[in-house]
Structure formats: structure tokens, C-alpha cells
Amino acid sequence: MRKISTRQGFIDEVYTRLPGEKTMVEAYWSVEYDHMSFFDRPRYSGHESFKTQVSKARKKKRKTIQDE
């Protein structure tokens, strides 16, 4: 469960669970509930906050690829 303690690990886990869930929101909450059960606090304040972090991670990844 250390994986979901990091931003990228949390994002990866949401996408891993996505095929088994009906929506991205359900996949997010599935991982968030696991995070809360292990760390006694939520990782994000909600799905909107999570989407913002995904967007930032994508921009960072694109920038890294462009710099190479």
C-alpha cells in the first residue's frame, strides 16, 4: 500500500482499477477508501482535487518528454 501514498502511485492505482469500475469517479473512490483505511486520512479532498493532480502530472510528463 506504499504505492498509493505517492501522487503517481495513487494515479496509477486508479487507472489500474478503472476497468473493474463503471466510472473514473468510482475507481478514484475505491483507491481513496483504501488510502483512508491505511493512513487514517484521505489523499485528496475529493475527485475534483484528484483530477487537478492528474492534470499536473500529465503536464510534468509532457514537459519532461519535450526536454529530452
N, CA, C and O atoms as a GROMACS GRO file, in nm:
protein
  272
    1MET      N    1   0.080  -0.120   0.000
    1MET     CA    2   0.000   0.000   0.000
    1MET      C    3   0.085   0.128   0.000
    1MET      O    4   0.032   0.238  -0.007
    2ARG      N    5   0.215   0.112   0.008
    2ARG     CA    6   0.302   0.230  -0.002
    2ARG      C    7   0.283   0.298  -0.136
    2ARG      O    8   0.303   0.419  -0.149
    3LYS      N    9   0.244   0.220  -0.236
    3LYS     CA   10   0.226   0.276  -0.370
    3LYS      C   11   0.125   0.391  -0.370
    3LYS      O   12   0.149   0.494  -0.434
    4ILE      N   13   0.014   0.374  -0.300
    4ILE     CA   14  -0.089   0.478  -0.304
    4ILE      C   15  -0.056   0.596  -0.213
    4ILE      O   16  -0.134   0.692  -0.207
    5SER      N   17   0.055   0.592  -0.145
    5SER     CA   18   0.094   0.706  -0.061
    5SER      C   19   0.159   0.815  -0.145
    5SER      O   20   0.173   0.928  -0.097
    6THR      N   21   0.200   0.785  -0.268
    6THR     CA   22   0.261   0.886  -0.355
    6THR      C   23   0.159   0.931  -0.459
    6THR      O   24   0.064   0.860  -0.490
    7ARG      N   25   0.180   1.050  -0.514
    7ARG     CA   26   0.087   1.102  -0.613
    7ARG      C   27   0.080   1.010  -0.734
    7ARG      O   28  -0.028   0.970  -0.776
    8GLN      N   29   0.196   0.976  -0.790
    8GLN     CA   30   0.196   0.894  -0.911
    8GLN      C   31   0.144   0.754  -0.883
    8GLN      O   32   0.074   0.696  -0.966
    9GLY      N   33   0.178   0.699  -0.769
    9GLY     CA   34   0.129   0.567  -0.733
    9GLY      C   35  -0.022   0.563  -0.718
    9GLY      O   36  -0.087   0.467  -0.759
   10PHE      N   37  -0.078   0.669  -0.658
   10PHE     CA   38  -0.223   0.679  -0.643
   10PHE      C   39  -0.289   0.686  -0.779
   10PHE      O   40  -0.387   0.616  -0.805
   11ILE      N   41  -0.236   0.771  -0.866
   11ILE     CA   42  -0.291   0.786  -1.002
   11ILE      C   43  -0.284   0.652  -1.077
   11ILE      O   44  -0.381   0.610  -1.139
   12ASP      N   45  -0.169   0.586  -1.070
   12ASP     CA   46  -0.154   0.457  -1.138
   12ASP      C   47  -0.255   0.356  -1.088
   12ASP      O   48  -0.313   0.280  -1.166
   13GLU      N   49  -0.277   0.354  -0.957
   13GLU     CA   50  -0.372   0.258  -0.899
   13GLU      C   51  -0.515   0.287  -0.944
   13GLU      O   52  -0.592   0.194  -0.969
   14VAL      N   53  -0.551   0.413  -0.955
   14VAL     CA   54  -0.686   0.448  -1.005
   14VAL      C   55  -0.703   0.392  -1.146
   14VAL      O   56  -0.806   0.332  -1.177
   15TYR      N   57  -0.603   0.413  -1.231
   15TYR     CA   58  -0.613   0.364  -1.370
   15TYR      C   59  -0.608   0.211  -1.375
   15TYR      O   60  -0.667   0.151  -1.466
   16THR      N   61  -0.541   0.148  -1.282
   16THR     CA   62  -0.539   0.002  -1.274
   16THR      C   63  -0.678  -0.052  -1.242
   16THR      O   64  -0.720  -0.154  -1.296
   17ARG      N   65  -0.748   0.016  -1.154
   17ARG     CA   66  -0.882  -0.028  -1.112
   17ARG      C   67  -0.993   0.015  -1.207
   17ARG      O   68  -1.104  -0.037  -1.199
   18LEU      N   69  -0.965   0.108  -1.294
   18LEU     CA   70  -1.068   0.164  -1.382
   18LEU      C   71  -1.144   0.059  -1.462
   18LEU      O   72  -1.267   0.069  -1.471
   19PRO      N   73  -1.079  -0.042  -1.522
   19PRO     CA   74  -1.156  -0.142  -1.599
   19PRO      C   75  -1.259  -0.218  -1.515
   19PRO      O   76  -1.360  -0.266  -1.568
   20GLY      N   77  -1.235  -0.231  -1.386
   20GLY     CA   78  -1.327  -0.303  -1.299
   20GLY      C   79  -1.439  -0.217  -1.241
   20GLY      O   80  -1.528  -0.269  -1.174
   21GLU      N   81  -1.434  -0.088  -1.266
   21GLU     CA   82  -1.535   0.005  -1.215
   21GLU      C   83  -1.614   0.063  -1.332
   21GLU      O   84  -1.570   0.056  -1.447
   22LYS      N   85  -1.729   0.120  -1.302
   22LYS     CA   86  -1.813   0.177  -1.408
   22LYS      C   87  -1.763   0.314  -1.453
   22LYS      O   88  -1.775   0.349  -1.571
   23THR      N   89  -1.706   0.391  -1.360
   23THR     CA   90  -1.662   0.527  -1.393
   23THR      C   91  -1.527   0.556  -1.328
   23THR      O   92  -1.482   0.484  -1.239
   24MET      N   93  -1.465   0.665  -1.374
   24MET     CA   94  -1.341   0.711  -1.313
   24MET      C   95  -1.364   0.751  -1.167
   24MET      O   96  -1.278   0.729  -1.081
   25VAL      N   97  -1.479   0.810  -1.141
   25VAL     CA   98  -1.511   0.853  -1.004
   25VAL      C   99  -1.515   0.732  -0.911
   25VAL      O  100  -1.463   0.738  -0.799
   26GLU      N  101  -1.575   0.623  -0.955
   26GLU     CA  102  -1.580   0.502  -0.872
   26GLU      C  103  -1.441   0.444  -0.851
   26GLU      O  104  -1.409   0.398  -0.742
   27ALA      N  105  -1.359   0.445  -0.954
   27ALA     CA  106  -1.221   0.395  -0.940
   27ALA      C  107  -1.144   0.483  -0.842
   27ALA      O  108  -1.070   0.432  -0.759
   28TYR      N  109  -1.162   0.614  -0.853
   28TYR     CA  110  -1.097   0.706  -0.760
   28TYR      C  111  -1.137   0.675  -0.616
   28TYR      O  112  -1.051   0.660  -0.530
   29TRP      N  113  -1.267   0.666  -0.591
   29TRP     CA  114  -1.313   0.644  -0.454
   29TRP      C  115  -1.270   0.507  -0.400
   29TRP      O  116  -1.248   0.492  -0.280
   30SER      N  117  -1.259   0.409  -0.486
   30SER     CA  118  -1.210   0.279  -0.444
   30SER      C  119  -1.069   0.290  -0.386
   30SER      O  120  -1.038   0.233  -0.281
   31VAL      N  121  -0.984   0.363  -0.456
   31VAL     CA  122  -0.846   0.382  -0.409
   31VAL      C  123  -0.844   0.474  -0.287
   31VAL      O  124  -0.770   0.451  -0.192
   32GLU      N  125  -0.925   0.578  -0.290
   32GLU     CA  126  -0.930   0.673  -0.177
   32GLU      C  127  -0.972   0.603  -0.048
   32GLU      O  128  -0.916   0.630   0.057
   33TYR      N  129  -1.070   0.516  -0.056
   33TYR     CA  130  -1.114   0.442   0.063
   33TYR      C  131  -1.001   0.354   0.116
   33TYR      O  132  -0.982   0.344   0.237
   34ASP      N  133  -0.926   0.291   0.027
   34ASP     CA  134  -0.811   0.212   0.072
   34ASP      C  135  -0.707   0.301   0.140
   34ASP      O  136  -0.652   0.265   0.244
   35HIS      N  137  -0.682   0.416   0.080
   35HIS     CA  138  -0.586   0.510   0.139
   35HIS      C  139  -0.631   0.552   0.279
   35HIS      O  140  -0.551   0.555   0.372
   36MET      N  141  -0.760   0.583   0.293
   36MET     CA  142  -0.812   0.624   0.424
   36MET      C  143  -0.802   0.512   0.526
   36MET      O  144  -0.776   0.538   0.644
   37SER      N  145  -0.822   0.389   0.484
   37SER     CA  146  -0.816   0.278   0.579
   37SER      C  147  -0.674   0.251   0.626
   37SER      O  148  -0.654   0.206   0.739
   38PHE      N  149  -0.575   0.278   0.542
   38PHE     CA  150  -0.435   0.255   0.580
   38PHE      C  151  -0.372   0.375   0.649
   38PHE      O  152  -0.290   0.358   0.740
   39PHE      N  153  -0.407   0.495   0.608
   39PHE     CA  154  -0.338   0.614   0.658
   39PHE      C  155  -0.427   0.704   0.744
   39PHE      O  156  -0.382   0.810   0.789
   40ASP      N  157  -0.550   0.664   0.768
   40ASP     CA  158  -0.645   0.738   0.853
   40ASP      C  159  -0.671   0.882   0.806
   40ASP      O  160  -0.707   0.968   0.886
   41ARG      N  161  -0.653   0.905   0.679
   41ARG     CA  162  -0.683   1.037   0.621
   41ARG      C  163  -0.696   1.020   0.471
   41ARG      O  164  -0.637   0.929   0.412
   42PRO      N  165  -0.775   1.106   0.408
   42PRO     CA  166  -0.786   1.098   0.262
   42PRO      C  167  -0.660   1.152   0.194
   42PRO      O  168  -0.590   1.236   0.252
   43ARG      N  169  -0.630   1.106   0.077
   43ARG     CA  170  -0.517   1.157   0.000
   43ARG      C  171  -0.553   1.291  -0.063
   43ARG      O  172  -0.473   1.384  -0.062
   44TYR      N  173  -0.675   1.301  -0.116
   44TYR     CA  174  -0.724   1.422  -0.181
   44TYR      C  175  -0.856   1.463  -0.116
   44TYR      O  176  -0.922   1.382  -0.050
   45SER      N  177  -0.893   1.588  -0.134
   45SER     CA  178  -1.018   1.637  -0.074
   45SER      C  179  -1.141   1.591  -0.152
   45SER      O  180  -1.253   1.606  -0.105
   46GLY      N  181  -1.120   1.536  -0.270
   46GLY     CA  182  -1.230   1.485  -0.350
   46GLY      C  183  -1.185   1.457  -0.491
   46GLY      O  184  -1.068   1.476  -0.525
   47HIS      N  185  -1.276   1.412  -0.573
   47HIS     CA  186  -1.243   1.374  -0.710
   47HIS      C  187  -1.192   1.494  -0.790
   47HIS      O  188  -1.102   1.478  -0.872
   48GLU      N  189  -1.248   1.612  -0.769
   48GLU     CA  190  -1.204   1.731  -0.843
   48GLU      C  191  -1.057   1.762  -0.812
   48GLU      O  192  -0.980   1.796  -0.902
   49SER      N  193  -1.020   1.751  -0.688
   49SER     CA  194  -0.881   1.773  -0.648
   49SER      C  195  -0.790   1.670  -0.713
   49SER      O  196  -0.680   1.702  -0.758
   50PHE      N  197  -0.836   1.547  -0.717
   50PHE     CA  198  -0.761   1.440  -0.782
   50PHE      C  199  -0.741   1.471  -0.931
   50PHE      O  200  -0.631   1.453  -0.983
   51LYS      N  201  -0.846   1.516  -0.999
   51LYS     CA  202  -0.835   1.549  -1.142
   51LYS      C  203  -0.732   1.659  -1.165
   51LYS      O  204  -0.660   1.656  -1.265
   52THR      N  205  -0.725   1.756  -1.075
   52THR     CA  206  -0.626   1.862  -1.086
   52THR      C  207  -0.485   1.804  -1.078
   52THR      O  208  -0.397   1.844  -1.154
   53GLN      N  209  -0.464   1.711  -0.988
   53GLN     CA  210  -0.332   1.649  -0.972
   53GLN      C  211  -0.296   1.564  -1.094
   53GLN      O  212  -0.180   1.561  -1.136
   54VAL      N  213  -0.393   1.496  -1.151
   54VAL     CA  214  -0.369   1.418  -1.273
   54VAL      C  215  -0.325   1.511  -1.385
   54VAL      O  216  -0.232   1.480  -1.459
   55SER      N  217  -0.392   1.624  -1.397
   55SER     CA  218  -0.358   1.721  -1.499
   55SER      C  219  -0.215   1.772  -1.480
   55SER      O  220  -0.140   1.783  -1.577
   56LYS      N  221  -0.177   1.804  -1.358
   56LYS     CA  222  -0.042   1.850  -1.328
   56LYS      C  223   0.061   1.742  -1.362
   56LYS      O  224   0.167   1.772  -1.416
   57ALA      N  225   0.030   1.617  -1.328
   57ALA     CA  226   0.123   1.508  -1.356
   57ALA      C  227   0.142   1.490  -1.506
   57ALA      O  228   0.253   1.464  -1.552
   58ARG      N  229   0.034   1.503  -1.583
   58ARG     CA  230   0.044   1.490  -1.729
   58ARG      C  231   0.128   1.602  -1.788
   58ARG      O  232   0.212   1.578  -1.875
   59LYS      N  233   0.107   1.726  -1.741
   59LYS     CA  234   0.186   1.839  -1.789
   59LYS      C  235   0.333   1.820  -1.758
   59LYS      O  236   0.419   1.848  -1.842
   60LYS      N  237   0.362   1.771  -1.639
   60LYS     CA  238   0.501   1.747  -1.599
   60LYS      C  239   0.564   1.640  -1.688
   60LYS      O  240   0.679   1.653  -1.729
   61LYS      N  241   0.489   1.536  -1.717
   61LYS     CA  242   0.539   1.427  -1.801
   61LYS      C  243   0.565   1.477  -1.943
   61LYS      O  244   0.668   1.444  -2.003
   62ARG      N  245   0.471   1.558  -1.998
   62ARG     CA  246   0.491   1.614  -2.132
   62ARG      C  247   0.614   1.703  -2.136
   62ARG      O  248   0.692   1.697  -2.232
   63LYS      N  249   0.633   1.784  -2.035
   63LYS     CA  250   0.747   1.875  -2.030
   63LYS      C  251   0.878   1.794  -2.026
   63LYS      O  252   0.975   1.830  -2.092
   64THR      N  253   0.880   1.687  -1.949
   64THR     CA  254   0.998   1.603  -1.939
   64THR      C  255   1.030   1.539  -2.075
   64THR      O  256   1.146   1.533  -2.115
   65ILE      N  257   0.929   1.494  -2.144
   65ILE     CA  258   0.948   1.432  -2.276
   65ILE      C  259   0.998   1.535  -2.376
   65ILE      O  260   1.084   1.504  -2.458
   66GLN      N  261   0.945   1.655  -2.372
   66GLN     CA  262   0.986   1.760  -2.464
   66GLN      C  263   1.131   1.805  -2.438
   66GLN      O  264   1.201   1.843  -2.532
   67ASP      N  265   1.174   1.799  -2.313
   67ASP     CA  266   1.310   1.841  -2.278
   67ASP      C  267   1.416   1.741  -2.321
   67ASP      O  268   1.534   1.775  -2.328
   68GLU      N  269   1.374   1.619  -2.350
   68GLU     CA  270   1.472   1.515  -2.388
   68GLU      C  271   1.520   1.530  -2.528
   68GLU      O  272   1.602   1.451  -2.574
   0.00000   0.00000   0.00000
